[in-house]
Amino acid sequence: MKHPVDAHVGKRIRHRRWMVGMTQQQLADKVGIKFQQIQKYETGMNRVSASRLWDVSDALGVSISFFFEGLADGQVAAAQAQGDMMADKEALELVRSYYAIPEAQRRRLFDLARVLSEAA
């Protein structure tokens, strides 16, 4: 059975990898392992060792603490119970595309989205 912390760390690895536009194979190559191992980390089926997490954080350009954000006060169990919106690849792609838009247009798009969501 997956430990909630391992599942959380795996999700954070996947989210960051998607946000930087990296494939599992590319991450595996940078870390020096097979892409299947990255798959197992991302699903929480395999626990990531401290030294491997160090390598993954370096390859993804974040601090190790990034992978543990959101663990305090039982937030992992609550997030799992509600479902994680950012686990959806389409949502992550939308966020990545949104931040690729210049700031002035991005702000206008945000205002439009807010108005549309309030009207729905």
C-alpha positions as CSV (number, residue, x, y, z in Angstrom):
1,M,0.0,0.0,0.0
2,K,1.2,3.5,-0.8
3,H,2.2,5.8,2.0
4,P,0.5,9.2,1.7
5,V,3.8,11.0,1.9
6,D,5.3,9.0,-0.9
7,A,2.2,9.6,-3.1
8,H,2.4,13.4,-2.3
9,V,6.1,13.6,-3.2
10,G,5.5,11.6,-6.4
11,K,2.7,14.0,-7.4
12,R,4.9,17.0,-6.7
13,I,7.6,15.4,-8.9
14,R,5.1,14.9,-11.7
15,H,3.7,18.4,-11.4
16,R,7.1,20.1,-11.5
17,R,8.2,17.9,-14.4
18,W,5.1,18.9,-16.4
19,M,5.4,22.5,-15.5
20,V,9.0,22.6,-16.9
21,G,7.9,20.6,-20.0
22,M,10.1,17.6,-19.3
23,T,9.3,14.0,-20.2
24,Q,9.8,11.1,-17.9
25,Q,12.6,10.0,-20.1
26,Q,14.4,13.3,-20.0
27,L,14.2,13.4,-16.2
28,A,15.4,9.9,-16.0
29,D,18.3,10.6,-18.2
30,K,19.3,13.7,-16.1
31,V,19.1,11.6,-12.9
32,G,20.7,8.5,-14.3
33,I,17.9,6.0,-14.0
34,K,15.3,4.3,-16.2
35,F,12.1,6.2,-17.0
36,Q,10.1,3.3,-15.5
37,Q,11.6,4.3,-12.1
38,I,10.3,7.8,-12.6
39,Q,6.9,6.4,-13.3
40,K,7.0,4.4,-10.0
41,Y,8.1,7.5,-8.1
42,E,5.3,9.6,-9.6
43,T,2.6,7.1,-8.7
44,G,4.0,6.7,-5.2
45,M,4.6,3.0,-5.7
46,N,8.3,3.4,-5.0
47,R,9.7,5.6,-2.3
48,V,12.3,8.1,-3.4
49,S,15.5,7.9,-1.4
50,A,17.1,11.1,0.0
51,S,20.0,11.0,-2.4
52,R,17.7,10.4,-5.4
53,L,15.3,13.2,-4.3
54,W,18.4,15.5,-4.2
55,D,19.2,14.5,-7.8
56,V,15.5,15.0,-8.9
57,S,15.3,18.4,-7.2
58,D,18.5,19.5,-9.0
59,A,17.2,18.2,-12.4
60,L,13.9,20.0,-11.9
61,G,15.4,23.2,-10.5
62,V,13.7,23.3,-7.2
63,S,14.7,22.8,-3.6
64,I,14.0,19.5,-1.8
65,S,11.4,21.3,0.4
66,F,9.3,21.8,-2.8
67,F,8.3,18.2,-2.7
68,F,7.0,18.4,0.8
69,E,5.0,21.5,0.5
70,G,1.4,20.9,1.6
71,L,2.2,18.1,4.0
72,A,1.5,20.0,7.3
73,D,-1.6,19.5,9.4
74,G,-3.0,16.4,7.6
75,Q,-3.3,18.3,4.3
76,V,-2.2,15.2,2.4
77,A,-5.3,13.2,3.5
78,A,-7.6,16.1,2.8
79,A,-6.2,16.6,-0.7
80,Q,-6.5,12.9,-1.5
81,A,-10.1,12.9,-0.3
82,Q,-11.1,15.9,-2.4
83,G,-9.1,14.9,-5.5
84,D,-6.2,17.0,-6.8
85,M,-7.2,19.3,-9.6
86,M,-3.6,19.8,-10.6
87,A,-3.2,16.0,-11.2
88,D,-5.1,16.6,-14.4
89,K,-2.7,17.0,-17.3
90,E,-5.0,19.4,-19.1
91,A,-5.1,21.7,-16.0
92,L,-1.3,21.8,-15.8
93,E,-1.1,22.5,-19.5
94,L,-3.5,25.4,-19.1
95,V,-1.4,26.8,-16.3
96,R,1.8,26.5,-18.3
97,S,0.2,28.2,-21.3
98,Y,-1.3,30.9,-19.1
99,Y,2.1,31.9,-17.7
100,A,3.6,31.9,-21.2
101,I,1.3,34.9,-22.0
102,P,2.7,38.4,-21.5
103,E,1.7,39.8,-18.1
104,A,-0.7,42.6,-19.4
105,Q,-2.7,40.2,-21.6
106,R,-2.5,37.5,-18.9
107,R,-4.2,39.9,-16.4
108,R,-7.0,40.7,-18.9
109,L,-7.5,37.0,-19.6
110,F,-7.7,36.4,-15.8
111,D,-10.3,39.1,-15.4
112,L,-12.3,37.6,-18.3
113,A,-12.2,34.1,-16.8
114,R,-13.3,35.4,-13.5
115,V,-16.3,37.2,-15.1
116,L,-17.2,34.1,-17.1
117,S,-17.0,31.8,-14.0
118,E,-19.3,34.2,-12.0
119,A,-21.8,34.2,-14.8
120,A,-21.9,30.4,-15.0
